Amino acid sequence: MRRLLVLPSFVALFLAGGLVPASGTSVVPAPVALAPAASDALAPAAVAPAPVLIGTFQPDVSGGACAVWDAGCVRTALRPTAREGVWSLTLNLPAGDWRWRVAPDGDAVRSIVLGTRFDGPDGRLQVSAPQDVTFVFDTTRLAATSSTAEAFAWAWQQPGPCPPASPAPPPLDPAAALFDPDGDRIATAVVSLAPGACLRLVDGSGSHAIDVSTAGLAGQVVVAFDAPGWTATAYPAGLPAADGRLDPLGFGHDSRDLAYRSPQGASPAGAPVRLRFRTFHADATGVTLHVADDVTHRASDTPMALAASGVLCAEQPQDGLGTCDWWEATITPPDPTTLHYRFVVADGSARGYLADDALLDGGRGAATRIGVDTGWVITVQVPGLQPVPWFDGAVVYQVFPDRSGTATRPTTRTRMRFATPGPPTRRTVPSGVRGARGRTRPPRAASGSAATWPGSPGTWTTCRISASACSTSTRSSRLPPTTPTTPATTG
């Protein structure tokens, strides 16, 4: 099943640390709590640290305590709102032309604001006079907005039908903010709508409000605000219907890409590992994360939550895939071990599978019709494990000792052949060139002559040369002379 959505909404790309907005159209999913792992060996993840608002105004709002783009500034750390995963902060900004971003994990290098990865443009604020500005950030969608943005609005619910004359709205509620992460001036959010309630969207200044038609709607509802047309719409949020057909071309996971796995590499015991999986939009009704533990020999199946729906497929550059859904789960291995994971995709009764491919290189993997036990690997190490001091910054060479000997019969091969050392044979190694075992081929002797050169350790080899190959050879047990023997001819 592959259905593309035509309703305008937000579009996002995934990034290390979360969703990163991009351009397009989409449906915003209802927020879904991550299901805990089925095994007590794979516990849910801990709460993430507070995101930090960073920008050129930080010295002004902190009294000089913080520098510009200071991701460690406590004064500009966002505060949680009544809605899980949504953080906000209101600052009184002086007049000026300001730039800003949000650092989700306290790292300014990985900060975001508009629909790109962390190399995207900054948000800009042009303030003509000192004013309060509210910044809001959604850690689930990794979407940021401010109350001065053109497409900013927040959802205001009232019991009963909307009165003809709208009363003055209450103060801005950041927990109900809509987001426009792709910059197309269409903001969206998921609200929990009470049956028969009046739903209005209020702008950032609180001076304008617009009624939203919600006839027949209740529960989880997607509300979209079109700023240029000053119009709004609402529609149900939820998973697609099953039709029993899956398109494996849309399956996506790459353990070496932070969009799919964070953190990468080995992880200390007790630390959360977030895994994501991609399908075509509305193609799957569920995805299960299957994890096997090499130490305990136990396996668990964790249902993945739908983290984003109808967003770009995170191909670089974006191709003709249309839009995709992204699924997410987090596991926290408590003890050092080695985990293997793969994905089971469902669409009604249909099943599809994605695991690492036959190369086991941790890359994009391969889709199969049956479950194949070639999962990606997570190495769980001892917490606090530190390398020895001299190892830091060292250059490491990994040497693979080989045994490359001569073959047991004459050959005219042009590539090295690995075999157990045997009697010397004529080889296509030019005179004076080092062979596979590090020996130097002696100069070519005339037919019928004898040549002597170093053989195996502690011996020398004398070989009588025939027209076609070395026909006979004898190994002496005597030690080699002090000076290497110069090949000589005999009559």
C-alpha positions as CSV (number, residue, x, y, z in Angstrom):
1,M,0.0,0.0,0.0
2,R,1.3,3.4,-0.9
3,R,-0.9,6.5,-0.5
4,L,0.4,10.0,-0.8
5,L,-1.2,12.7,1.3
6,V,-2.4,16.0,-0.3
7,L,-3.4,17.9,2.8
8,P,-0.7,20.5,3.7
9,S,1.2,20.1,6.8
10,F,4.7,19.8,8.2
11,V,7.4,17.8,6.6
12,A,10.5,16.7,8.4
13,L,13.8,14.9,7.9
14,F,15.4,12.9,10.7
15,L,18.7,13.9,12.2
16,A,21.0,12.7,14.8
17,G,19.1,13.4,18.0
18,G,15.7,13.6,16.4
19,L,13.4,14.8,13.6
20,V,14.7,17.6,11.5
21,P,12.2,19.6,9.4
22,A,12.3,19.9,5.6
23,S,10.1,21.0,2.8
24,G,6.9,19.3,1.5
25,T,3.5,18.3,2.6
26,S,2.5,15.8,5.3
27,V,0.2,14.7,8.1
28,V,1.4,15.3,11.7
29,P,0.9,12.1,13.7
30,A,-0.7,12.0,17.1
31,P,2.0,11.9,19.8
32,V,2.6,8.3,20.8
33,A,4.4,7.2,23.9
34,L,7.2,4.8,23.3
35,A,6.3,1.3,24.4
36,P,8.7,-0.3,27.0
37,A,10.7,-3.3,25.9
38,A,9.1,-6.6,26.5
39,S,12.2,-7.9,28.3
40,D,13.3,-6.5,31.6
41,A,16.8,-6.6,30.1
42,L,15.8,-3.9,27.7
43,A,14.3,-1.2,29.9
44,P,12.8,2.1,28.7
45,A,15.1,5.1,28.2
46,A,15.7,7.9,30.7
47,V,14.4,11.4,30.3
48,A,16.4,13.6,27.9
49,P,18.1,16.8,29.2
50,A,16.4,20.1,28.7
51,P,17.1,21.8,25.3
52,V,18.8,25.2,25.3
53,L,17.9,28.3,23.3
54,I,21.0,29.8,21.8
55,G,21.6,32.9,19.7
56,T,23.2,36.3,19.4
57,F,21.0,37.8,22.1
58,Q,22.2,35.6,24.9
59,P,24.7,38.2,26.4
60,D,21.9,40.8,26.5
61,V,19.2,38.6,28.2
62,S,21.7,37.0,30.7
63,G,23.3,40.2,31.9
64,G,26.6,39.2,30.3
65,A,26.7,35.8,32.0
66,C,26.5,33.9,28.7
67,A,28.3,34.3,25.4
68,V,26.6,34.2,22.0
69,W,25.7,30.7,20.8
70,D,26.3,29.4,24.4
71,A,24.7,25.9,24.6
72,G,25.6,25.7,28.3
73,C,23.7,28.9,29.3
74,V,21.3,28.0,32.1
75,R,19.5,31.3,31.7
76,T,18.3,30.4,28.2
77,A,17.5,26.7,29.0
78,L,13.9,25.9,28.0
79,R,11.3,24.9,30.6
80,P,8.8,22.0,30.2
81,T,5.2,22.8,29.5
82,A,2.0,21.0,30.4
83,R,2.4,18.9,27.2
84,E,5.0,16.2,27.3
85,G,7.9,16.8,24.9
86,V,7.1,20.5,24.4
87,W,9.4,23.1,26.0
88,S,9.2,26.9,26.1
89,L,10.9,30.1,27.3
90,T,9.7,33.7,27.2
91,L,12.4,36.4,27.0
92,N,12.2,40.2,26.9
93,L,14.4,41.0,23.9
94,P,15.9,44.4,23.3
95,A,15.6,46.1,19.8
96,G,17.8,44.5,17.3
97,D,18.3,42.0,14.5
98,W,18.8,38.7,16.3
99,R,19.5,35.1,15.2
100,W,18.7,32.0,17.2
101,R,18.6,28.2,17.2
102,V,17.8,25.4,19.7
103,A,20.3,22.9,20.9
104,P,18.3,19.8,21.7
105,D,21.1,18.0,23.6
106,G,23.2,20.9,24.7
107,D,25.5,20.8,21.7
108,A,25.6,24.0,19.6
109,V,27.1,22.2,16.7
110,R,24.0,20.0,16.5
111,S,21.5,22.8,16.9
112,I,18.5,23.3,14.5
113,V,15.7,25.7,13.8
114,L,14.4,25.5,10.2
115,G,13.8,22.6,7.9
116,T,17.3,21.3,7.4
117,R,19.9,19.3,9.2
118,F,22.1,21.0,11.6
119,D,23.9,22.9,8.8
120,G,20.6,24.8,8.1
121,P,19.9,28.5,8.4
122,D,19.3,30.3,11.7
123,G,16.0,31.7,12.8
124,R,15.9,35.5,12.6
125,L,14.0,38.0,14.8
126,Q,13.8,41.7,13.9
127,V,12.7,43.6,17.0
128,S,12.0,47.3,16.6
129,A,11.4,47.9,20.3
130,P,11.8,45.8,23.5
131,Q,9.2,43.1,23.7
132,D,8.4,39.7,25.1
133,V,9.0,36.8,22.7
134,T,8.0,33.2,23.5
135,F,10.1,30.4,22.0
136,V,8.6,26.9,21.8
137,F,10.3,23.7,21.0
138,D,8.9,20.2,20.4
139,T,11.5,17.5,21.2
140,T,9.4,14.8,19.4
141,R,9.4,16.6,16.1
142,L,12.5,18.7,16.8
143,A,10.5,21.7,15.6
144,A,11.0,25.2,16.9
145,T,9.0,28.3,16.6
146,S,8.6,31.8,18.2
147,S,5.6,34.0,18.9
148,T,6.7,36.5,16.4
149,A,6.7,34.0,13.4
150,E,4.2,34.7,10.7
151,A,2.7,31.2,10.9
152,F,2.7,31.1,14.7
153,A,-0.6,30.2,16.4
154,W,-1.8,28.2,19.4
155,A,-5.0,26.2,19.8
156,W,-7.6,27.5,22.3
157,Q,-10.4,25.2,23.3
158,Q,-13.7,26.3,24.9
159,P,-16.6,24.1,26.0
160,G,-19.7,24.1,23.8
161,P,-20.1,25.7,20.4
162,C,-18.2,28.8,19.4
163,P,-20.1,32.0,20.3
164,P,-20.7,34.6,17.6
165,A,-18.5,37.1,19.3
166,S,-15.2,35.8,20.4
167,P,-14.1,36.8,23.9
168,A,-10.6,37.9,24.6
169,P,-8.3,34.9,24.6
170,P,-6.3,33.9,27.7
171,P,-2.5,34.3,27.8
172,L,-0.5,32.4,25.3
173,D,-0.3,28.7,26.0
174,P,3.0,27.3,24.6
175,A,1.8,23.7,25.2
176,A,-0.8,24.2,22.5
177,A,1.5,25.9,20.0
178,L,1.5,24.9,16.3
179,F,4.8,24.5,14.4
180,D,5.9,25.3,10.9
181,P,9.3,23.5,10.7
182,D,9.6,23.6,6.9
183,G,9.0,27.3,6.5
184,D,6.1,27.0,4.1
185,R,3.9,29.2,6.4
186,I,1.6,26.3,7.2
187,A,1.7,25.3,10.9
188,T,0.3,22.2,12.4
189,A,-0.2,20.4,15.7
190,V,-2.1,17.5,17.2
191,V,-4.7,18.4,19.8
192,S,-6.9,16.4,22.0
193,L,-10.4,17.7,21.1
194,A,-13.2,17.4,23.6
195,P,-16.6,16.3,22.0
196,G,-18.6,19.4,20.9
197,A,-15.8,21.8,21.9
198,C,-15.1,25.2,20.2
199,L,-11.6,25.3,18.7
200,R,-9.9,28.6,17.9
201,L,-6.4,29.5,16.7
202,V,-4.9,32.6,18.3
203,D,-1.9,34.4,16.9
204,G,1.2,35.3,18.9
205,S,0.1,38.8,19.9
206,G,-3.3,37.5,21.1
207,S,-5.1,40.2,18.9
208,H,-6.5,37.8,16.3
209,A,-8.4,34.5,16.5
210,I,-9.9,32.2,13.9
211,D,-12.5,29.5,14.3
212,V,-11.7,26.0,13.2
213,S,-14.5,23.7,11.9
214,T,-14.5,20.5,13.9
215,A,-17.9,19.0,13.0
216,G,-18.0,15.3,13.8
217,L,-14.4,15.4,15.2
218,A,-13.2,14.4,18.7
219,G,-10.1,12.9,20.3
220,Q,-6.8,13.2,18.6
221,V,-7.1,15.8,15.8
222,V,-4.6,17.4,13.5
223,V,-5.2,21.1,13.1
224,A,-3.4,23.1,10.3
225,F,-3.1,26.8,10.0
226,D,-2.5,28.5,6.6
227,A,-1.0,31.8,7.5
228,P,-1.0,33.5,4.0
229,G,-4.7,32.7,3.6
230,W,-5.6,33.0,7.2
231,T,-7.6,29.8,7.1
232,A,-7.6,26.7,9.3
233,T,-8.7,23.1,9.0
234,A,-8.8,20.0,11.2
235,Y,-8.9,16.3,10.4
236,P,-8.5,13.0,12.4
237,A,-5.0,11.8,13.3
238,G,-4.2,8.1,13.4
239,L,-2.6,5.1,11.6
240,P,-3.6,4.1,8.1
241,A,-6.0,1.3,7.3
242,A,-4.5,-2.1,6.5
243,D,-4.7,-3.5,2.9
244,G,-2.3,-6.5,3.4
245,R,0.4,-5.1,0.9
246,L,3.8,-3.9,1.8
247,D,6.4,-2.1,-0.4
248,P,9.9,-3.1,0.8
249,L,11.4,-0.3,-1.3
250,G,10.3,2.1,1.4
251,F,12.0,0.1,4.2
252,G,14.9,2.0,5.7
253,H,17.5,1.7,8.4
254,D,21.2,2.4,8.5
255,S,23.1,1.8,11.8
256,R,25.8,4.2,10.6
257,D,23.4,7.1,10.1
258,L,22.4,9.2,13.1
259,A,19.0,9.7,11.6
260,Y,18.3,6.0,12.3
261,R,20.5,5.1,15.3
262,S,21.7,7.3,18.1
263,P,24.2,7.1,19.6
264,Q,26.4,5.2,17.1
265,G,29.1,2.7,17.9
266,A,29.4,1.0,21.3
267,S,27.1,2.1,24.1
268,P,27.7,1.9,27.8
269,A,25.4,-0.3,29.9
270,G,22.5,1.7,31.3
271,A,22.5,4.3,28.4
272,P,19.5,4.6,26.1
273,V,19.9,3.7,22.4
274,R,17.3,5.2,20.1
275,L,16.4,3.3,16.9
276,R,14.3,4.4,14.0
277,F,12.8,2.7,11.0
278,R,11.3,4.1,7.8
279,T,8.4,3.0,5.6
280,F,6.5,4.6,2.8
281,H,3.7,6.8,4.0
282,A,0.5,4.8,5.0
283,D,2.2,1.6,3.9
284,A,2.5,-0.1,7.3
285,T,0.2,-0.4,10.3
286,G,2.9,-1.3,12.7
287,V,6.7,-2.0,13.1
288,T,8.2,-4.3,15.8
289,L,11.8,-4.1,16.9
290,H,13.2,-7.6,17.5
291,V,16.3,-7.7,19.8
292,A,18.4,-10.7,20.7
293,D,20.9,-10.8,23.6
294,D,24.1,-12.9,23.0
295,V,24.8,-13.2,26.7
296,T,21.4,-14.1,28.2
297,H,20.2,-15.8,25.0
298,R,16.9,-14.0,25.4
299,A,15.0,-12.1,22.8
300,S,12.4,-9.3,23.0
301,D,9.9,-7.7,20.6
302,T,9.2,-4.0,21.2
303,P,6.4,-2.3,19.3
304,M,7.7,0.9,17.7
305,A,5.9,4.2,18.0
306,L,4.9,6.2,14.9
307,A,7.1,9.3,15.4
308,A,6.3,11.2,12.1
309,S,3.9,10.6,9.3
310,G,3.9,11.8,5.7
311,V,7.4,13.4,5.9
312,L,10.3,13.3,3.5
313,C,12.1,10.0,3.2
314,A,15.5,11.5,4.1
315,E,17.2,10.5,0.9
316,Q,20.0,12.9,-0.1
317,P,19.0,14.3,-2.5
318,Q,15.3,13.8,-2.1
319,D,14.2,11.5,-4.9
320,G,10.8,10.4,-6.2
321,L,9.9,8.2,-3.2
322,G,7.1,10.5,-2.2
323,T,6.7,10.7,1.6
324,C,7.4,8.3,4.4
325,D,6.5,7.4,7.9
326,W,9.1,7.1,10.7
327,W,8.9,4.7,13.6
328,E,10.9,4.9,16.8
329,A,11.8,2.9,19.9
330,T,14.4,3.3,22.6
331,I,16.0,0.5,24.5
332,T,18.4,0.7,27.5
333,P,20.5,-2.5,28.0
334,P,21.4,-2.7,31.7
335,D,24.5,-4.9,31.4
336,P,27.4,-5.3,29.1
337,T,26.5,-7.6,26.2
338,T,26.2,-7.8,22.5
339,L,22.7,-7.2,21.0
340,H,21.5,-8.0,17.5
341,Y,18.4,-6.2,16.2
342,R,16.1,-6.3,13.2
343,F,12.7,-5.1,12.2
344,V,9.3,-6.8,11.5
345,V,6.9,-4.7,9.5
346,A,3.2,-5.4,9.5
347,D,0.3,-4.3,7.3
348,G,-2.7,-6.2,8.6
349,S,-1.8,-9.8,8.2
350,A,1.1,-9.1,5.8
351,R,4.6,-9.2,7.1
352,G,7.9,-7.9,5.8
353,Y,11.4,-8.0,7.4
354,L,14.6,-5.9,7.3
355,A,17.9,-6.9,8.7
356,D,21.6,-6.4,7.9
357,D,22.6,-7.8,4.6
358,A,25.0,-10.7,3.9
359,L,28.0,-8.4,4.2
360,L,27.2,-7.7,7.8
361,D,28.7,-4.2,7.4
362,G,26.1,-2.4,9.5
363,G,24.8,-0.4,6.5
364,R,21.3,-0.2,4.9
365,G,20.5,-3.9,5.2
366,A,18.2,-6.0,3.0
367,A,14.5,-6.7,3.0
368,T,13.3,-10.3,3.0
369,R,10.0,-12.1,3.0
370,I,11.0,-14.2,5.9
371,G,12.8,-13.3,9.1
372,V,16.6,-13.7,8.6
373,D,18.8,-13.7,11.7
374,T,21.4,-11.2,10.5
375,G,20.7,-8.3,12.7
376,W,22.6,-5.1,13.2
377,V,25.0,-5.2,16.2
378,I,25.0,-3.1,19.3
379,T,28.0,-3.6,21.5
380,V,27.2,-2.7,25.2
381,Q,30.3,-2.0,27.1
382,V,31.2,-1.5,30.8
383,P,30.1,2.0,31.9
384,G,32.9,4.4,32.4
385,L,35.3,2.3,30.4
386,Q,38.2,4.6,29.4
387,P,41.1,3.8,27.1
388,V,44.7,3.9,28.4
389,P,46.1,7.4,28.4
390,W,48.7,6.8,25.7
391,F,46.0,5.4,23.4
392,D,44.3,8.8,23.0
393,G,45.4,10.3,19.7
394,A,47.5,7.3,18.7
395,V,47.6,5.9,15.2
396,V,46.8,2.2,15.2
397,Y,47.9,-0.2,12.6
398,Q,46.1,-3.5,12.4
399,V,48.4,-6.2,10.9
400,F,47.1,-9.5,9.5
401,P,49.9,-12.0,9.3
402,D,49.5,-14.3,6.3
403,R,51.2,-17.4,5.0
404,S,51.7,-17.0,1.3
405,G,53.8,-19.8,0.0
406,T,54.5,-21.4,-3.3
407,A,52.1,-23.8,-5.0
408,T,52.8,-27.5,-5.3
409,R,52.9,-27.4,-9.1
410,P,54.2,-25.2,-11.8
411,T,52.0,-22.2,-12.7
412,T,52.1,-19.1,-14.7
413,R,49.7,-17.2,-12.5
414,T,50.1,-13.4,-12.3
415,R,48.5,-13.0,-8.8
416,M,49.7,-14.1,-5.4
417,R,48.4,-17.4,-4.3
418,F,48.1,-18.4,-0.6
419,A,49.1,-21.9,0.1
420,T,51.2,-24.0,2.5
421,P,54.8,-23.6,1.6
422,G,56.0,-26.5,-0.6
423,P,58.9,-27.3,-2.9
424,P,60.1,-24.2,-4.9
425,T,58.6,-23.9,-8.3
426,R,59.2,-21.6,-11.2
427,R,57.1,-18.4,-10.7
428,T,56.4,-15.4,-12.7
429,V,58.3,-13.1,-10.4
430,P,60.9,-11.0,-12.2
431,S,64.5,-11.3,-11.2
432,G,65.4,-9.1,-8.3
433,V,61.8,-8.6,-7.2
434,R,60.7,-9.6,-3.7
435,G,58.3,-12.5,-3.8
436,A,55.3,-13.3,-1.6
437,R,57.3,-14.6,1.3
438,G,59.8,-11.7,1.2
439,R,62.5,-13.6,-0.8
440,T,64.3,-12.0,-3.7
441,R,64.1,-14.0,-6.9
442,P,67.6,-14.8,-8.0
443,P,68.6,-13.9,-11.5
444,R,67.4,-16.3,-14.1
445,A,70.0,-19.1,-14.7
446,A,70.5,-20.8,-18.0
447,S,68.9,-24.1,-18.7
448,G,70.9,-27.0,-17.2
449,S,72.5,-24.8,-14.6
450,A,72.1,-24.8,-10.8
451,A,71.2,-21.8,-8.6
452,T,71.3,-21.5,-4.9
453,W,69.3,-19.0,-2.8
454,P,67.9,-18.8,0.8
455,G,65.0,-21.1,1.4
456,S,63.0,-21.8,4.5
457,P,64.5,-20.5,7.8
458,G,67.8,-22.1,8.5
459,T,68.2,-23.7,5.1
460,W,69.3,-23.0,1.6
461,T,67.8,-24.4,-1.5
462,T,69.7,-25.5,-4.6
463,C,67.6,-26.1,-7.7
464,R,68.7,-27.4,-11.1
465,I,67.0,-25.4,-13.8
466,S,65.5,-27.2,-16.8
467,A,64.0,-25.7,-19.9
468,S,60.5,-25.6,-18.5
469,A,60.8,-25.5,-14.7
470,C,62.8,-26.4,-11.7
471,S,62.8,-30.2,-12.1
472,T,64.7,-31.3,-9.0
473,S,65.5,-29.6,-5.7
474,T,67.4,-30.5,-2.7
475,R,67.4,-28.9,0.7
476,S,70.6,-28.9,2.7
477,S,70.5,-28.7,6.5
478,R,73.7,-26.7,6.7
479,L,73.6,-23.2,7.8
480,P,73.7,-20.5,5.1
481,P,77.1,-19.0,4.4
482,T,77.9,-15.6,5.8
483,T,77.7,-14.1,2.3
484,P,74.7,-15.0,0.2
485,T,75.7,-17.5,-2.5
486,T,76.0,-16.0,-5.9
487,P,74.1,-18.1,-8.4
488,A,76.6,-20.1,-10.4
489,T,76.3,-22.3,-13.5
490,T,77.7,-25.8,-13.9
491,G,78.6,-27.5,-17.0
